[in-house]
Amino acid sequence: MFSQLLQRFFKHIDSFLISCILFTLLVGLFVLYSAAGQNLGRVSAQLINITVALSAMWVVANIQPQFLERIAPPIYALGVLLLISVALFGDISHGARRWLNLGFTKIQPSEIMRIAVPMMLAWFFAKREASPRIRDFVFAAVLLAVPVVLIMKQPDLGTSLLVTASGFYILFLAGLSWKFLLGGAVTLGALTPVFWSMLHDYQRRRIEILIDPTQDPLGAGYHTIQATIALGSGGVTGKGWLNGTQSQLDFLPERTTDFIFAVFGEEFGMIGNIILLVLFSLIIIRGLVIAGQAQTTFSRLLAGSITLTFFTYGFVNIGMVSGILPVVGVPLPLISYGGTSMVSLFIGFGILMSIQTHKKLVVSG
């Protein structure tokens, strides 16, 4: 009886994907304990975040993809309305207006758009799967641009980049021609001066520091310099768990969130980095397999976007910590401390599992 209940409980959980996720989470807890100065309170808080995220994943995994497809437009519309509400009435913290106070709690609507945007675009192209035309791609680009602009105005460059990536992957998987991709890249290059003028001063400073962090070693370049020192000092095998000098002696800033990869690299070295990258790769490969086996256009596009966005999470964070990308405030997935980003990430995993385990319920046309 108990085994049947257990089997039913895990019926819509992909065993390979969840195994890779849980093992990566375990690695993250060990790194977080060290990065937080052996603070069990921070680890306990992260365990609560993980529990909430896993619960959200389980709920979403048990929802049929057909239902997710039906609710995509209202979720997108709600997300845009919330972003507009943030722009008008949101709470300001550290110079940014990102949170909406509902009285009993605060929410960050931009996190909703990480899932709502790819769901909406996947729904849009699923209705036009026969032969999407240029005007369809133009309209989809507008659907993507609206929330991205609102998020950039907060300002939240990191989240806006992730939302942009999630939407772009839908456009690409839906069949956007390479000619238009190349033309778009050339256009963006030509518009670089315009985008530069739109950036906030601190955002421009981050790009300047990327080119030469030593021009302000104790200010804007401090994060990048300390992170690269930590990564380089780890060598091949690392200094050992809890023995990283840059983190333990408080040289490394934001070491439990954006720069936790530097802590990991210093303590576990190149070998540890390779193991972590293998774990990320296994999750990405499984996600792409699920996308390839999806039985509907909506499921295929959404699964592909979620998987490639997870790749973007990791690539941007590791590139940022390594000094090859500007600091944009993107956490390392499954490793960095955080609640809201963790939940949105696991909702994506839940969607992947829903697509994989509900395939038999799809009636072929």
Secondary structure, DSSP 8 states (H G I E B T S, - for coil): -HHHHHHHHTTTS-HHHHHHHHHHHHHHHHHHHHHTTS-HHHHHHHHHHHHHHHHHHHHHHTS-HHHHHHHHHHHHHHHHHHHHHHHHH-EEETTEEEEEE-SS-EE-HHHHHHHHHHHHHHHHHHTT-S---HHHHHHHHHHHHHHHHHHHTTT-HHHHHHHHHHHHHHHHHTT--HHHHHHHHHHHHHTHHHHHHHS-HHHHHHHHHHH-GGGSTTTTTHHHHHHHHHHHHHTTT-S-TT--HHHHTT-STTTTTTTHHHHHHHHHHHHHHHHHHHHHHHHHHHHHHHHHH-SSHHHHHHHHHHHHHHHHHHHHHHHHHHTSS-------TTTS--SHHHHHHHHHHHHHHHHHHTGGG----
